[in-house]
Amino acid sequence: MSWPTYALDELGTVSRGRSRHRPRDAEHLYGGAFPFIQTGDVKAAPMYLKSFSQTYSEAGLAQSKMWPKGTLCITIAANIAETCILDIEACFPDSIIGFVADSEKADTKFIKYQFDAIMREQMRRVSQGAAQDNLSQAKLLSFHFPVPDLPTQKRIAGVLSAYDDLIENNRRRLALLEQAARILYREWFVHFRFPGFETAKFVDGLPEGWTHELLSDLCTEGDGIQTGPFGSQLHQSDYTDEGVPVVMPKNMKSGKVDCDGIARIPEALADKLGRHRMLPGDTVFGRRGEIGRKAFIGENQRGFFCGTGCLRMRPIPGKIDPRYLFETLGSPATAGFIVNQAKGSTMPNLSAGALKNVPILCPPNDIQVEYVEKSAPIFEQIEILDRK
């Protein structure tokens, strides 16, 4: 059974936002009670947009338009085809198109899901520009997409919303667990409130038996600190839709590898460049652009490939705990030291050699083991929620 297709303006009212001047461009437009949202606000919103970065005064509202709660916002410049539904009344510029559904024809949440799942990629393909991607309202309205009857739309949107609610709840739980892990690390290894600290003796600012070791001495000999392959080894034409995931800096989020949209290469090529395949316990570290992005490689990422813009670190078994090393690499002092090793005037770049002399705080093994045992349930829950 096929559904009839419609253009967006056949399902409700469509028009571009209107603002001759942005709040930042005219001081008298600032500081009012009227929300002014931008493409970045739309992109950052989940389903509903409740927060905003700027506001209009009465003068700002006079040269704009207030859109009603429930409006579907669709970006047509910079961040193409990002969507959200207003949970507030708000103004927005002409880089955003507003859609107000005809209540007898369309369910706004269903239309949003259609855009996110089907239309976004199509629109991005036709919007590429020399300076900035741009999609006109006419081009947007030239797209037709399948739409069932209204009761079916509502049923589909209801099912998908339930999943979205579960995902959002899991994200909140993840954030709390990650905060708990950071607090535990900070208490033990920054403030030195580890088990038995009350009776510990301190020498030169460190508990007795604790040392600083060079990262190179804690990683396996030879390829313990390994950059991803050179461009001459891995070409753009080598990437495929299936195969071994290739971890790039953009795939590292909150200390984990995010496989959403991750690039892949054939298994045979990954095996040929086998030194770049990763094992549980490795840390993958971004070495270009935003220095400091990192992800811990667990069992679920066994065999993933270290991308060109990354470095892979492999600790010596028994010399330092892999999870402890990963957390230490993200501590403010160590992360700051690493950032200062990056070279490059236009884009910071980190070499394997620069990481060799990074000092790593090394408590006794029993302290590391106890820390990992106490933090393991937190990281297990994070892993479970991340998979869900």
ROPAPA-906113 format. One record per residue (C-alpha): residue in one letter; residue number from 1; x, y, z. Coordinates in Angstrom, 2 decimals. Each point is the difference from the previous one (the first is absolute). Layout:
// residues N
[pt "A"; NUM; [X; Y; Z]]
...
***
This chain:
// residues 388
[pt "M"; 1; [0.00; 0.00; 0.00]]
[pt "S"; 2; [1.49; 3.36; -1.03]]
[pt "W"; 3; [-0.72; 3.37; 1.56]]
[pt "P"; 4; [-0.81; 3.10; -2.06]]
[pt "T"; 5; [2.75; 2.61; -0.27]]
[pt "Y"; 6; [-0.27; 3.67; 0.90]]
[pt "A"; 7; [2.07; 3.16; -0.04]]
[pt "L"; 8; [0.36; 1.67; 3.36]]
[pt "D"; 9; [-2.28; 2.94; -0.84]]
[pt "E"; 10; [-2.81; -2.44; -0.84]]
[pt "L"; 11; [-0.06; -1.07; 3.65]]
[pt "G"; 12; [-0.02; 3.39; 1.72]]
[pt "T"; 13; [1.40; 3.53; -0.08]]
[pt "V"; 14; [3.63; 0.52; -1.01]]
[pt "S"; 15; [2.03; 3.23; 0.05]]
[pt "R"; 16; [3.48; 1.25; 0.80]]
[pt "G"; 17; [0.95; 1.73; 3.20]]
[pt "R"; 18; [0.24; 3.77; -0.11]]
[pt "S"; 19; [2.62; 2.23; 1.64]]
[pt "R"; 20; [1.67; 2.95; -1.70]]
[pt "H"; 21; [2.52; 0.28; 2.83]]
[pt "R"; 22; [1.21; -2.62; 2.48]]
[pt "P"; 23; [0.21; 0.91; 3.71]]
[pt "R"; 24; [3.80; 0.01; -0.18]]
[pt "D"; 25; [-0.02; 2.51; -2.88]]
[pt "A"; 26; [-2.04; 2.74; 1.66]]
[pt "E"; 27; [0.36; 0.80; 3.68]]
[pt "H"; 28; [-3.54; 1.31; 0.38]]
[pt "L"; 29; [-1.35; -3.43; -1.00]]
[pt "Y"; 30; [1.62; -1.75; 2.97]]
[pt "G"; 31; [-1.26; -1.00; 3.37]]
[pt "G"; 32; [-3.75; -0.38; -0.45]]
[pt "A"; 33; [-2.44; -2.71; 0.97]]
[pt "F"; 34; [-0.41; -1.47; -3.50]]
[pt "P"; 35; [2.06; -3.12; -0.83]]
[pt "F"; 36; [2.08; 0.17; -3.18]]
[pt "I"; 37; [1.28; -3.39; -1.14]]
[pt "Q"; 38; [2.70; -0.81; -2.55]]
[pt "T"; 39; [1.04; -2.99; -2.11]]
[pt "G"; 40; [2.40; -1.12; 2.75]]
[pt "D"; 41; [-2.86; -0.05; 2.53]]
[pt "V"; 42; [-2.04; -2.19; -2.35]]
[pt "K"; 43; [2.86; -2.42; -0.52]]
[pt "A"; 44; [0.66; -0.31; 3.74]]
[pt "A"; 45; [-3.64; -0.67; 0.89]]
[pt "P"; 46; [-1.29; -3.58; 0.34]]
[pt "M"; 47; [-3.69; -0.24; -0.99]]
[pt "Y"; 48; [-1.23; 3.23; 1.58]]
[pt "L"; 49; [1.84; 3.32; 0.28]]
[pt "K"; 50; [-0.36; 1.62; 3.39]]
[pt "S"; 51; [3.24; 1.99; 0.37]]
[pt "F"; 52; [1.45; 2.81; -2.10]]
[pt "S"; 53; [3.19; 2.05; -0.23]]
[pt "Q"; 54; [-1.33; 3.52; -0.77]]
[pt "T"; 55; [-3.06; 2.15; 0.58]]
[pt "Y"; 56; [-1.80; 2.88; -1.71]]
[pt "S"; 57; [-1.30; 3.21; 1.49]]
[pt "E"; 58; [-3.27; 1.59; -1.14]]
[pt "A"; 59; [1.99; 1.68; -2.81]]
[pt "G"; 60; [1.36; -3.38; -1.07]]
[pt "L"; 61; [-3.44; -1.59; -0.03]]
[pt "A"; 62; [-1.32; 2.87; -2.16]]
[pt "Q"; 63; [2.35; -0.99; -2.85]]
[pt "S"; 64; [-0.54; -3.73; 0.42]]
[pt "K"; 65; [-2.83; -2.46; 0.68]]
[pt "M"; 66; [-1.01; -2.08; 3.00]]
[pt "W"; 67; [-0.58; -3.65; -0.94]]
[pt "P"; 68; [-2.43; -2.09; 2.06]]
[pt "K"; 69; [0.86; -2.92; 2.23]]
[pt "G"; 70; [-0.16; -3.22; -2.06]]
[pt "T"; 71; [1.70; 1.49; -3.09]]
[pt "L"; 72; [2.37; -2.37; -1.77]]
[pt "C"; 73; [3.30; 1.83; -0.66]]
[pt "I"; 74; [2.10; -1.11; -2.99]]
[pt "T"; 75; [3.44; 1.52; -0.56]]
[pt "I"; 76; [0.93; 0.94; -3.58]]
[pt "A"; 77; [3.46; 1.56; 0.47]]
[pt "A"; 78; [3.24; -1.28; 1.57]]
[pt "N"; 79; [-1.60; -2.92; 1.87]]
[pt "I"; 80; [-2.27; -1.26; -2.79]]
[pt "A"; 81; [-3.28; -1.78; 0.85]]
[pt "E"; 82; [0.46; -0.11; 3.76]]
[pt "T"; 83; [-3.40; 0.00; 1.68]]
[pt "C"; 84; [-1.69; 0.62; 3.31]]
[pt "I"; 85; [-3.48; 0.86; 1.24]]
[pt "L"; 86; [-0.45; 3.24; 1.93]]
[pt "D"; 87; [-1.10; -0.58; 3.58]]
[pt "I"; 88; [-0.14; 3.77; 0.44]]
[pt "E"; 89; [-1.06; 2.99; -2.07]]
[pt "A"; 90; [3.08; 1.35; -1.78]]
[pt "C"; 91; [1.42; 2.11; -2.84]]
[pt "F"; 92; [2.53; -1.35; -2.48]]
[pt "P"; 93; [1.95; 1.27; -3.05]]
[pt "D"; 94; [-0.44; -0.80; -3.68]]
[pt "S"; 95; [2.54; -2.83; 0.30]]
[pt "I"; 96; [-2.83; -1.98; 1.61]]
[pt "I"; 97; [-3.30; -1.01; -1.58]]
[pt "G"; 98; [-3.07; -0.39; 2.18]]
[pt "F"; 99; [-2.71; -2.61; -0.62]]
[pt "V"; 100; [-3.34; 0.14; 1.80]]
[pt "A"; 101; [-1.93; -3.21; -0.68]]
[pt "D"; 102; [-3.62; -0.07; -1.13]]
[pt "S"; 103; [-1.51; -1.92; 2.90]]
[pt "E"; 104; [-2.23; -1.99; -2.38]]
[pt "K"; 105; [2.85; -1.07; -2.28]]
[pt "A"; 106; [3.26; -0.40; 1.86]]
[pt "D"; 107; [1.52; -0.86; 3.36]]
[pt "T"; 108; [3.00; 2.24; 0.65]]
[pt "K"; 109; [2.04; -2.69; 1.76]]
[pt "F"; 110; [-0.53; -2.42; -2.89]]
[pt "I"; 111; [1.18; 2.63; -2.51]]
[pt "K"; 112; [3.11; 0.62; 2.11]]
[pt "Y"; 113; [0.77; -3.72; 0.05]]
[pt "Q"; 114; [-0.41; -0.11; -3.79]]
[pt "F"; 115; [2.47; 2.85; -0.40]]
[pt "D"; 116; [2.53; -1.51; 2.38]]
[pt "A"; 117; [-0.17; -3.52; -1.44]]
[pt "I"; 118; [-0.56; 0.57; -3.72]]
[pt "M"; 119; [0.13; 3.59; -1.17]]
[pt "R"; 120; [3.08; 1.40; 1.75]]
[pt "E"; 121; [2.61; -1.79; -2.11]]
[pt "Q"; 122; [-1.87; 0.74; -3.23]]
[pt "M"; 123; [-0.13; 3.69; 0.83]]
[pt "R"; 124; [3.66; 0.15; 0.98]]
[pt "R"; 125; [1.02; -1.52; -3.32]]
[pt "V"; 126; [-1.68; 2.81; -1.97]]
[pt "S"; 127; [1.05; 2.85; 2.30]]
[pt "Q"; 128; [3.77; -0.02; -0.25]]
[pt "G"; 129; [1.43; 3.45; -0.78]]
[pt "A"; 130; [3.43; 1.43; -0.65]]
[pt "A"; 131; [0.09; 2.08; 3.18]]
[pt "Q"; 132; [-2.86; -1.28; 2.16]]
[pt "D"; 133; [-2.61; -2.68; -0.50]]
[pt "N"; 134; [-3.38; 1.54; -0.74]]
[pt "L"; 135; [-3.46; -1.33; -0.76]]
[pt "S"; 136; [-2.70; 2.28; -1.42]]
[pt "Q"; 137; [-3.63; -0.18; 1.03]]
[pt "A"; 138; [-0.93; -0.82; -3.61]]
[pt "K"; 139; [2.41; -2.93; -0.03]]
[pt "L"; 140; [-1.33; -1.22; 3.34]]
[pt "L"; 141; [-3.58; 0.06; -1.31]]
[pt "S"; 142; [1.01; -1.91; -3.13]]
[pt "F"; 143; [0.56; -3.13; 2.09]]
[pt "H"; 144; [-2.93; -2.41; 0.34]]
[pt "F"; 145; [-0.08; -2.66; 2.69]]
[pt "P"; 146; [-2.41; -2.81; 0.95]]
[pt "V"; 147; [-2.62; 0.81; 2.62]]
[pt "P"; 148; [-2.70; -2.39; 1.30]]
[pt "D"; 149; [-3.38; 1.02; 1.41]]
[pt "L"; 150; [0.02; 2.06; 3.20]]
[pt "P"; 151; [-0.85; -2.84; 2.46]]
[pt "T"; 152; [2.89; -2.06; -1.41]]
[pt "Q"; 153; [2.33; 2.98; 0.27]]
[pt "K"; 154; [-0.91; 0.41; 3.66]]
[pt "R"; 155; [0.50; -3.70; 0.75]]
[pt "I"; 156; [3.44; -0.03; -1.65]]
[pt "A"; 157; [1.06; 3.20; 1.76]]
[pt "G"; 158; [-1.22; -1.40; 3.32]]
[pt "V"; 159; [2.12; -3.15; -0.33]]
[pt "L"; 160; [3.09; 1.95; -1.03]]
[pt "S"; 161; [-0.54; 2.54; 2.79]]
[pt "A"; 162; [0.04; -2.80; 2.57]]
[pt "Y"; 163; [3.42; -1.07; -1.27]]
[pt "D"; 164; [1.20; 3.61; 0.02]]
[pt "D"; 165; [-1.11; 0.36; 3.62]]
[pt "L"; 166; [1.94; -3.15; 0.92]]
[pt "I"; 167; [3.09; 1.26; -1.83]]
[pt "E"; 168; [-0.20; 3.38; 1.72]]
[pt "N"; 169; [-0.42; -1.65; 3.41]]
[pt "N"; 170; [3.05; -2.17; -0.68]]
[pt "R"; 171; [1.99; 3.09; -1.01]]
[pt "R"; 172; [-0.83; 1.67; 3.30]]
[pt "R"; 173; [1.06; -3.12; 1.88]]
[pt "L"; 174; [3.22; -0.13; -2.02]]
[pt "A"; 175; [0.80; 3.60; 0.92]]
[pt "L"; 176; [-0.48; -0.75; 3.71]]
[pt "L"; 177; [2.16; -3.13; -0.18]]
[pt "E"; 178; [2.77; 1.84; -1.85]]
[pt "Q"; 179; [-0.09; 2.74; 2.62]]
[pt "A"; 180; [0.28; -2.62; 2.77]]
[pt "A"; 181; [3.05; -1.53; -1.73]]
[pt "R"; 182; [1.69; 3.41; -0.26]]
[pt "I"; 183; [-0.68; 0.79; 3.66]]
[pt "L"; 184; [1.46; -3.34; 1.11]]
[pt "Y"; 185; [3.18; 0.55; -2.03]]
[pt "R"; 186; [0.37; 3.58; 1.25]]
[pt "E"; 187; [-0.40; -1.02; 3.63]]
[pt "W"; 188; [2.62; -2.75; -0.17]]
[pt "F"; 189; [2.64; 1.39; -2.36]]
[pt "V"; 190; [-0.34; 3.80; 0.09]]
[pt "H"; 191; [-0.96; 0.62; 3.62]]
[pt "F"; 192; [1.77; -3.22; 1.15]]
[pt "R"; 193; [-2.95; -1.18; 2.09]]
[pt "F"; 194; [0.63; -3.64; -0.91]]
[pt "P"; 195; [-0.60; -2.89; 2.45]]
[pt "G"; 196; [2.55; 0.35; 2.80]]
[pt "F"; 197; [0.96; 3.58; -0.81]]
[pt "E"; 198; [-0.39; 0.96; 3.67]]
[pt "T"; 199; [3.18; -1.88; 0.94]]
[pt "A"; 200; [1.94; 0.49; -3.26]]
[pt "K"; 201; [3.32; 1.81; 0.03]]
[pt "F"; 202; [0.58; 2.63; -2.68]]
[pt "V"; 203; [3.35; 0.60; -1.70]]
[pt "D"; 204; [0.41; 3.01; -2.30]]
[pt "G"; 205; [-3.76; 0.37; -0.25]]
[pt "L"; 206; [-0.71; -3.65; -0.85]]
[pt "P"; 207; [-1.06; -2.89; 2.26]]
[pt "E"; 208; [2.92; -2.27; 0.77]]
[pt "G"; 209; [0.33; -2.70; -2.67]]
[pt "W"; 210; [-1.69; 2.09; -2.70]]
[pt "T"; 211; [2.09; 1.09; -3.01]]
[pt "H"; 212; [-0.15; 1.86; -3.28]]
[pt "E"; 213; [0.95; -2.18; -2.99]]
[pt "L"; 214; [0.40; 0.90; -3.67]]
[pt "L"; 215; [-2.83; -1.21; -2.21]]
[pt "S"; 216; [2.51; -1.71; -2.30]]
[pt "D"; 217; [1.20; -2.18; 2.91]]
[pt "L"; 218; [-3.57; -1.12; 0.73]]
[pt "C"; 219; [-0.90; -1.02; -3.57]]
[pt "T"; 220; [1.09; -3.10; -1.89]]
[pt "E"; 221; [3.36; 0.12; -1.72]]
[pt "G"; 222; [0.07; 0.97; -3.67]]
[pt "D"; 223; [-3.60; 0.84; -0.81]]
[pt "G"; 224; [-1.30; 0.93; 3.45]]
[pt "I"; 225; [-0.74; 3.53; -1.23]]
[pt "Q"; 226; [-1.07; -0.35; -3.62]]
[pt "T"; 227; [-1.41; 2.58; -2.42]]
[pt "G"; 228; [-2.67; -0.96; -2.49]]
[pt "P"; 229; [1.01; -0.86; -3.58]]
[pt "F"; 230; [1.38; 2.62; -2.38]]
[pt "G"; 231; [-2.20; 1.27; -2.80]]
[pt "S"; 232; [2.15; -1.99; -2.44]]
[pt "Q"; 233; [-1.07; -3.21; 1.77]]
[pt "L"; 234; [-3.71; 0.74; 0.33]]
[pt "H"; 235; [-1.79; 1.90; -2.77]]
[pt "Q"; 236; [-3.45; 1.55; -0.16]]
[pt "S"; 237; [-0.95; -2.61; -2.62]]
[pt "D"; 238; [0.71; -2.78; 2.53]]
[pt "Y"; 239; [-3.01; 0.87; 2.16]]
[pt "T"; 240; [-3.11; -2.16; -0.32]]
[pt "D"; 241; [-3.48; -0.23; 1.51]]
[pt "E"; 242; [0.85; -3.26; 1.78]]
[pt "G"; 243; [3.07; -1.44; 1.66]]
[pt "V"; 244; [2.29; 1.01; 2.86]]
[pt "P"; 245; [-0.86; 3.29; 1.78]]
[pt "V"; 246; [2.69; 2.68; -0.33]]
[pt "V"; 247; [0.20; 2.25; 3.06]]
[pt "M"; 248; [0.51; 3.70; -0.78]]
[pt "P"; 249; [0.13; 2.89; 2.52]]
[pt "K"; 250; [-3.63; 0.85; -0.78]]
[pt "N"; 251; [-1.04; -3.52; 1.10]]
[pt "M"; 252; [1.26; 0.53; 3.55]]
[pt "K"; 253; [-2.72; 1.24; 2.31]]
[pt "S"; 254; [-0.03; -0.04; 3.80]]
[pt "G"; 255; [2.90; -2.44; 0.12]]
[pt "K"; 256; [-1.66; -2.53; -2.30]]
[pt "V"; 257; [-0.02; -0.84; -3.70]]
[pt "D"; 258; [-3.23; 1.20; -1.60]]
[pt "C"; 259; [-0.75; -2.27; -2.97]]
[pt "D"; 260; [-2.75; 2.22; -1.39]]
[pt "G"; 261; [1.15; 0.80; -3.53]]
[pt "I"; 262; [3.46; -1.49; 0.57]]
[pt "A"; 263; [2.18; -0.67; -3.07]]
[pt "R"; 264; [0.95; -3.58; -0.88]]
[pt "I"; 265; [2.58; -1.88; -2.05]]
[pt "P"; 266; [0.06; -3.60; -1.33]]
[pt "E"; 267; [1.15; -2.71; 2.42]]
[pt "A"; 268; [2.86; -1.02; -2.31]]
[pt "L"; 269; [1.43; 3.52; -0.06]]
[pt "A"; 270; [-0.31; 0.33; 3.78]]
[pt "D"; 271; [1.93; -3.27; 0.40]]
[pt "K"; 272; [2.65; 1.17; -2.45]]
[pt "L"; 273; [0.52; 3.10; 2.16]]
[pt "G"; 274; [-0.38; -2.10; 3.13]]
[pt "R"; 275; [2.23; 2.07; 2.28]]
[pt "H"; 276; [-2.76; 2.63; 0.01]]
[pt "R"; 277; [-2.72; -2.37; 1.22]]
[pt "M"; 278; [-0.84; 0.50; 3.65]]
[pt "L"; 279; [-0.43; -2.29; 2.99]]
[pt "P"; 280; [-1.98; 0.27; 3.25]]
[pt "G"; 281; [1.94; 2.21; 2.40]]
[pt "D"; 282; [1.36; 2.30; -2.69]]
[pt "T"; 283; [-0.58; 3.73; 0.11]]
[pt "V"; 284; [-0.61; 1.80; -3.30]]
[pt "F"; 285; [0.85; 3.69; 0.04]]
[pt "G"; 286; [-0.79; 2.77; -2.47]]
[pt "R"; 287; [3.22; 1.59; -1.29]]
[pt "R"; 288; [-1.37; 2.69; -2.32]]
[pt "G"; 289; [-2.17; 3.05; 0.53]]
[pt "E"; 290; [-1.75; -0.36; 3.36]]
[pt "I"; 291; [2.82; -1.63; 1.98]]
[pt "G"; 292; [-1.20; -2.00; 3.00]]
[pt "R"; 293; [-2.81; -2.05; -1.48]]
[pt "K"; 294; [0.46; -3.57; 1.10]]
[pt "A"; 295; [-1.87; -3.29; 0.27]]
[pt "F"; 296; [0.55; -3.23; 1.93]]
[pt "I"; 297; [0.00; -3.15; -2.09]]
[pt "G"; 298; [-2.07; -2.72; 1.65]]
[pt "E"; 299; [-0.97; -3.48; -1.07]]
[pt "N"; 300; [-2.75; 1.40; -2.25]]
[pt "Q"; 301; [2.63; 1.93; -2.01]]
[pt "R"; 302; [2.50; -2.86; -0.38]]
[pt "G"; 303; [1.58; 0.19; -3.47]]
[pt "F"; 304; [-1.12; 3.57; -0.73]]
[pt "F"; 305; [2.45; 1.94; -2.16]]
[pt "C"; 306; [1.97; 3.06; 1.18]]
[pt "G"; 307; [-0.65; 2.75; -2.55]]
[pt "T"; 308; [2.51; 2.36; -1.59]]
[pt "G"; 309; [-0.81; 2.89; 2.36]]
[pt "C"; 310; [0.52; -2.07; 3.15]]
[pt "L"; 311; [2.62; -1.59; 2.24]]
[pt "R"; 312; [-0.34; -3.34; 1.73]]
[pt "M"; 313; [1.59; -0.73; 3.42]]
[pt "R"; 314; [0.44; -3.56; 1.27]]
[pt "P"; 315; [1.13; -0.37; 3.64]]
[pt "I"; 316; [2.31; -2.76; 1.19]]
[pt "P"; 317; [-2.08; -2.68; 1.79]]
[pt "G"; 318; [0.69; 0.04; 3.72]]
[pt "K"; 319; [1.93; 3.26; -0.04]]
[pt "I"; 320; [-2.98; 2.35; -0.05]]
[pt "D"; 321; [-3.71; -0.70; -0.08]]
[pt "P"; 322; [-1.50; 0.93; -3.40]]
[pt "R"; 323; [-3.12; 1.60; 1.45]]
[pt "Y"; 324; [2.02; 1.95; 2.55]]
[pt "L"; 325; [2.34; 1.23; -2.77]]
[pt "F"; 326; [-2.97; 1.10; -2.11]]
[pt "E"; 327; [-1.47; 2.02; 2.86]]
[pt "T"; 328; [3.39; 1.55; 0.80]]
[pt "L"; 329; [0.48; 1.12; -3.60]]
[pt "G"; 330; [-3.20; 2.03; 0.44]]
[pt "S"; 331; [0.93; 1.59; 3.31]]
[pt "P"; 332; [0.43; 3.79; -0.20]]
[pt "A"; 333; [3.75; -0.02; 0.67]]
[pt "T"; 334; [0.84; -2.79; -2.46]]
[pt "A"; 335; [-2.43; 1.19; -2.68]]
[pt "G"; 336; [1.42; 3.51; 0.25]]
[pt "F"; 337; [3.56; -1.30; -0.39]]
[pt "I"; 338; [-1.01; -1.96; -3.11]]
[pt "V"; 339; [-1.72; 2.99; -1.62]]
[pt "N"; 340; [3.18; 2.02; 0.47]]
[pt "Q"; 341; [1.95; -2.59; -2.02]]
[pt "A"; 342; [-2.12; 0.55; -3.10]]
[pt "K"; 343; [1.69; 1.85; -2.85]]
[pt "G"; 344; [-1.38; 1.93; -2.96]]
[pt "S"; 345; [-1.06; 3.58; -0.69]]
[pt "T"; 346; [-3.20; -0.75; -1.94]]
[pt "M"; 347; [-1.02; -3.36; 1.50]]
[pt "P"; 348; [1.55; -1.47; 3.16]]
[pt "N"; 349; [1.63; -3.37; -0.67]]
[pt "L"; 350; [1.28; -2.54; 2.49]]
[pt "S"; 351; [2.74; -2.51; -0.85]]
[pt "A"; 352; [0.77; -3.34; 1.61]]
[pt "G"; 353; [3.39; 1.39; 1.02]]
[pt "A"; 354; [-1.60; 2.89; 1.86]]
[pt "L"; 355; [-1.98; -2.42; 2.17]]
[pt "K"; 356; [2.99; -2.04; 1.11]]
[pt "N"; 357; [1.03; 2.53; 2.63]]
[pt "V"; 358; [-3.46; 0.53; 1.51]]
[pt "P"; 359; [0.33; -0.54; 3.80]]
[pt "I"; 360; [-2.56; -2.43; 1.40]]
[pt "L"; 361; [-0.86; -0.18; 3.70]]
[pt "C"; 362; [0.49; -3.64; 1.07]]
[pt "P"; 363; [-1.39; -1.08; 3.35]]
[pt "P"; 364; [0.86; -3.50; 1.29]]
[pt "N"; 365; [-1.71; -2.85; -1.86]]
[pt "D"; 366; [-2.27; -0.83; 2.94]]
[pt "I"; 367; [-1.41; 3.55; -0.07]]
[pt "Q"; 368; [-0.55; -0.21; -3.77]]
[pt "V"; 369; [-1.72; -3.38; 0.37]]
[pt "E"; 370; [-2.25; 1.22; 2.80]]
[pt "Y"; 371; [-0.93; 3.10; -2.00]]
[pt "V"; 372; [-0.87; -2.09; -3.06]]
[pt "E"; 373; [-2.04; -2.42; 2.13]]
[pt "K"; 374; [-2.00; 2.86; 1.49]]
[pt "S"; 375; [-0.47; 1.78; -3.32]]
[pt "A"; 376; [-0.66; -3.17; -2.06]]
[pt "P"; 377; [-3.74; -0.15; 0.84]]
[pt "I"; 378; [-0.33; 3.63; -1.14]]
[pt "F"; 379; [1.74; -0.69; -3.31]]
[pt "E"; 380; [-1.98; -3.23; -0.49]]
[pt "Q"; 381; [-3.23; 1.93; 0.39]]
[pt "I"; 382; [1.29; 2.65; -2.41]]
[pt "E"; 383; [0.82; -2.71; -2.55]]
[pt "I"; 384; [-3.43; -1.63; 0.38]]
[pt "L"; 385; [-1.86; 3.29; -0.36]]
[pt "D"; 386; [2.17; 0.99; -2.95]]
[pt "R"; 387; [-0.88; -3.25; -1.82]]
[pt "K"; 388; [-3.69; 0.50; 0.75]]
***
